[in-house]
Amino acid sequence: MYCSGCGQALVPGQPVCPHCGRPAMVPPPVPGFQFELATYASKIRALSTVWFIYAGLNLLLTFAGLAFARFAMQNHWMWRHGPWMNGPFRPEWFGPGILQFIWVFATLWALFLFSVGWGLIRREPWGRVVAIVAAFINLFKFVPFGTALGIWTLVTLMGYRNQTLYEQLPQE
């Protein structure tokens, strides 16, 4: 340890510099690896909670949209006012099939998003990879909340340091 005023070498535990009389400054303790690991674990917990919320909102909004579309089809409101009302194919023939496909796809997508949250909260080895894949998919969807979540996920999980920290986390 050296004096911050004159640069004189100090004996450890010496309160003042014998040369210039300046008080010796004790450097603050540096947080250890366990502190960094605990901080990273809390970031992963928050990230997984937001993935669960995003999955639930995604499922809820999709089902609300499908309920509105089914209502519009049953009352033929959409078909009487659309550009396809006098076309060769009747919308009543393929409309319910399209809604069924969207319902199945939305349910599978929500299950995928729930698995992202589950893998992160349980700190599974596959959870990080699945979260990175979901983050990249959300970057291309251009939904503001999903894009922000994708960026946050990539910043939190990508890189050698973050990969090492994630691998050191104990599984729950």
N, C-alpha and C positions, 0 to 999 in steps of 0.2 A: 504494500500500500504506500502511496506517495502523497505528499502535501499538495493540495490544489492551488496553493499560492506560490510556493517557491520551488516545488518539485523535489524537495528533500525526502529521502526514504524514511518511512515511519515504522516503528515497531508495532506489531499488531496489538490492539487494545490501548494504544497511547492516545489520550484525549486531545492533546494540542501538539502542534509542531514545535520542537525545541529551537528551531532556527528562526522562524518568523512569528510564532505565537498564535497562528491561525488554528481554529478548532478543526480537528480531523473529521472528515465526513465519512460516515459509514455507508457503504453502498447498500441499497435496499436488497432484501433477499429476492432472488429470481425464482419465479414459480417453477415447480418441477413438472415432470412428465405427467404425474397423476392429476395435477391441476388442469393441464392442457387436455388430458383425456376426459376428465369430468366435464369440462366446458364443451368439448366436441360431442359428448354424449347428450348434453342438453340441447344442442343444435339439431342433432338427429331426431330427438324426441319431438321437438317443435315441428320439424319438417314432416315427420310421419303424421302428426296430428293434422297438419294442413292438407296432406294428401287424402286423409280420411274425409275431411270436410269437402274437399274438391270432388271426391267420388260421390258423396251423398248429394251435393248440389247438382252435379252432372246428371245423376239418375233422376232426381226430383224434377228438374227442368225438362228433361227429355220426356218423362211420363206426362207432365203437364202439356207439353206441345203435342204429344200423341193423343191425349184426351181431346184437345181442341180439334185436331185433324179428324179424329173419329166422329166427333160431333158434327163437323162441317160435312163429312161424307154422308152421314146418316140423314141429314136434313137437305142434302143435295144443294146446299148453298154454294159450295165451291164449284159444282159442275154447271150450274145454271149461269154463272157469271164468269166463267173461265174461257180462255180462247179455244178450248178443246170440246166445247159443249156439243158441237155437231160433227165431230170427227168420226172416222170409221171404227175406232175402238171405243167401246163404252167405258168410262172411268170406273163404273161400279164393278167391272170385271177384274181389273188389276189393282185398284186402290187399296182394298183390304190386304192384299198380298204384300204390297209395298210397306204398309203400316206394320205388318207382322215381321217383315225383314228388319225394319228399323228398330222395332221393339227388341228383337233377339240381339241385334248388333249393339244397341245401347246397353242392354243387360250384360253382355260379354265385356264391353268396354268398362262399365262400372266395376265389374268383378276384377278386371285387370288393375284398375286404379286402387281398389281396396287391397289387392295383393301387394301393390307398391307400399302402401301405408303399413301393412302387416309385416312385410319383409324388413322395413326400416325399424319399426318399433321393436321387433323381436331381434333385430341386429343379425339377421340371417346372412350368410355369405352371398346368396343369390339376390338379396334385397337391394344391394347397391347397384348391381348390373341392371336389374329390372327397373329401378328408379331412373337410371341414366337413359335407358331406352324410352321410358315414358316421358322423360323431360325433353328428349329430342323430338318425339312425336308432338308434344304440346307446343314446341317452338314453331312447328309448321302449321298448326291449326289456326293461328292468329286470333285467339280468344285472349283478351288482355289479362285476365286472372291466370289462365293456363300458361300463357307465355311467361308471366312473372314467376309463376311457380316453377316452370322449367328452368329458367335462368338461375333461380335460387338453388334448385337441386343440383345443377351442374357446378355452380360455384362451391357448394358445400361438399360434393362427392368426388369431383374430378381432381386430378393431380396426385403426385406421389405422396406428399405429406398427408393429404386427406385419406388416401387409400390405406396408408400405413396406420393412421389413427383408427379407421373403420375396422381394420383387421384386428386391432388390439382391443376393441370393445368386447366386453363379455356378453355372450348371448343371454337373452332373458327368456 
